[in-house]
Amino acid sequence: MERWVVADARTYDLHVEACAFLAGLRSKGRSPNTERVYAGRLALYLNYCTQRRIEWSRPSFMALSGLQQWLITTPLPARSRRSPTTAAPRYRSQGMANAVSLSFNLGPGLCRLARSRASGRVSRMIGRLYTVVIDCPDPDELAGFYEKLLSLSRKADTGDFVVLQNEAGAPVVAFQRVDDFRAPQWTDSARPQQMHMDVMVADLDTAEAQVLALGATLLDGSDKPIGYRVYEDPVGHPFCLITPEGA
């Protein structure tokens, strides 16, 4: 009889839920792999979540942004106990890392982000686009329109601020209540479009210094230790730097 261990003894309570999660994905036709291969990928995913203290059943995009890097930089176990200890370590290929991510519907966006990080193309990146925020008089009503238009669901709803997410749980667009809202008029510069970008960063103080050096101006939020701060770009468009705590 084969026995598969998907987590260590301290997290064995995940076993039942993990099996249900696996069965649910396979029933939807998302995995053409054999049960043995798929169980191995599930084990990798759960081990990563355990090490990073991530809620595996509801991971955020931010929490999983390092998954593929972890997969391709963590050495593979020795082929056998007889393998020489001096042998060069083996690593997973990028293709295998992509396969693990896609098995759990983490999406190609995460794969592209990891490939960019591995190649060093985003080494100077200050943050990443988290969502686009649209001003409106009634967030609930406008969010309902875009839920149906884009086949999205609600990730967060405070009454004055609604965030819509895609099937992978990543935020796509948000709506914020604005008093005395004046609807934009197409081609009328006196009544321009009202929206801004939220940029996710790891540390507000560090990111602030970088965007100010690029020519941004702080508008509000320097007294907030966590959450978000508001800036304008060199020609006056507002944008926010936010942290996971403020999302």
N, C-alpha and C positions, 0 to 999 in steps of 0.2 A: 504494500500500500504506500502511495506517495503522500507526504504531508508537506503542505506549503506554509511557510512562516512569512507573513506579510508585515509583521512588526515585532518588536522585542516584547519581553514579558510584561514590561511596564505599560505597554499600550495594547495589550492583548484584547482589551475590551472593544477595540475598533473592529475586531474580526467579523462579528455578525453584521455590523453596518457596512463594512467594506465588501462583504460578499453580496449584500443586497445592492450596493452601488454598482458592482461589477455586473450582476445579473440584469440590472436595469439598463445599463449601457448596451449590453449585448442584445437585449430584447429589442432595442431600437435599431439594430443593424449597424451600429457605429464601429463594431470591431470585427474585421474579417479574420482575425488571428485565431490560432488555437487557444484553448483554455490555458495551456501551460505557458505559452508566450505572454498572453494577456495578464495572467496572474503575476508573472515576473515584472511586467511593467507597472502593475498596481503596487507591487512591493517597493519598487524604486520611488514611486510617487509618494507613498505613505512614509517611507523613510526620510525623504526630503522634508515633508511637512512636519514630521516629528522633530527632526533636528532644528528646524527653524521656528518651531512652536506655532505653526500655521493651522488654522481650523480647516482640515482637509476637505470637508464636505461643502464648505462655503468660502473658497479661497478668493481673495481679491487679485486683480491683475497686478497691482503693485507688489503684493506678497509673493507672487509667482514669477516676477520678472527675472529672478536669478536662477530659475529651475534648469534651463538648458545649459547655462554656464556651469552649474554644479554637475550636471550629467557628463559633460565633456571634459571636466577637469578632475573628477574623482576617479582614481585608478580602479580598474577592474580587478576582481579577486584573481588569485593565481589559478591557472587552469587545473592544477591538481596539487596535492600536498607534496608531491615529489618535485615540483618545479623548483629550480635553484633560487635561493633568496637573492642572488645577485642579478637576476634577470631584469631587464628594463621593464618598467611598469607599462601596462597596456591601458588604453583609454577608449571610450566609446566614440564612434564617428558622429559627425554632425547629423547624418541621416538617421542614425539610431536615436539620437536625442530628439529629433523632430518626430519620429514615430512614437516615442513615449508620450510627448506632449499631445500629439493629435489623437492618441488613443483615448484621452480623457477630455477631448473637445476643448483643449486650451487654445486652439486656434493658431493660424499662420502668423498673425500679428506678433505673438510672443516669439515665434520661431525667428521672424525677421529681426526683432529687437535683439535676441541673443546672438544672432550671426553678426549684427553690427557691432555689438560689444566685443565679441571675440576677435573681430578684425581691427578694432581700435578706431572705427570711424566715428564713434560718438564719445570719444575720450574727453572732448571739451564740452559735452552737453551739460547745460545747467539744470534742466528739468525736462519733463515730457508733457505733451498735451494731455490733460486729464479729461476735460470736457469743454464744450462751448455753452455759455450761459446766455439765455435770451430773456430780456426784460418783457414784462407783460402785466396786465391788470389783474389777471386771475390764473395763477400757475396751474391749478387743478384742471380748469377747463382747457387751457392750451395744451397741457401735457396729454390730456385725453385724446385730443386731435392727433398729436404726433405718435401716440401709442398705436393707434390704428393705422396711420399712414405708413409708419416704418416697422410695424410688428415688433414693438419694444414692450418692456414691462417696467414697473416702478422699482427703483432701487432704494429711494429715500423720499419721504414726503413729510415736510414739517408744516404744511399749510401755506407758508410763504415761499417755500423753495422745494421744487420737485426735481428729482434726478431720474432719468430713464436709462435703462441698461439693455444690452443685447443678450442673446441666448447664453453667451459665455460669462455673463455677469459683469462685463466691462461697461462703465458709464459712457453714454453716447452724447446726450444733450441734457441740459438742465434749464429750468424756468424759474425766474425770481420775480416776486411781486414788487411793483414800483408804483408808489402813490402818484397821482396826477399824470398817469401814463398818456403820452401823445403818440399815437400810432405813426410809424414811419410812412412817408409818402415816396413812392418810387420815383427816382430822378430828381426829387426836390432836396437840394442840399440843406435847406433850412429845417427839414425833418428827416434826418438820416436814420439808417438802421441802428437798432439798439441791442447790441450783444457784445460779449467779451469772452476771452479765453481764460480758462483756469489751467495753470501750469503746475504739475506736481513736482515737488522738490524734496530732497531728503533733509535739508537743513535751511531754515529761513534766513538766518544771518549770513551764511555763506553765499546762498543764492542771491540775496539782496545786494551784497557787495559786487557780485558779478554783473547783475543787470544794470546797476547804477553806472558801472564802468562802461557799459555798452551804450549809455545815453538815456536810460529810463529815469523816471522821476517818481519818488515815493509820494503817494497821495494819502494813504491811511493805513494804520495797522502796526506802526513801529512799536507800540506799547503792548502788543499781543505776543506772549512768549511762544504760543503754538497756534495753529489754525491757518490763518491766511493774512496776507497783506496786499494792498491795492497799489498799483503803479500805473503810469501811462508811458507809452512808447515815445520815441523822439518826436512824433507828430501829433501826439495827444490821444491815441486810442488807449482805453483802459484795459488792463489785464491783471490777473491775480496770481500770486505765488501761493500755493497751498501745500500743506503736509498731509500725510495719511490721517492724522488726528483731526484735521479740519475738513476732511472730505465728507 
